[in-house]
Amino acid sequence: MGISRCTMYRYRRLGWLSVINIAGRPYVTPESAAEFNRRAAAGEFKKAPHGAAQQTLASGGTATNQGRVKA
């Protein structure tokens, strides 16, 4: 899937990704990866912005290049 073992552990812990255990190691099945990708494309895991991004959007600005000095 192109994600680290730590990320896979977090996704598994959150219930976003199901894995099978073979000899003590977690493996992602193709069906599970396809289901995860479908849910991600549908925006199921989307979260609201936090911190500076939330403040920028609340003030009517955009989250990209806000407050940066151009060189």
MORABEL-V480923 format. One record per pair of residues at least 24 apart in sequence whose C-alpha atoms are under 7 Angstrom apart, sorted by the first residue. I is the first residue (numbers start at 1). J is the second residue. D is the distance in Angstrom with one decimal. If there is no record, write none. Layout:
I/J/D  I/J/D
//
This chain:
none
//
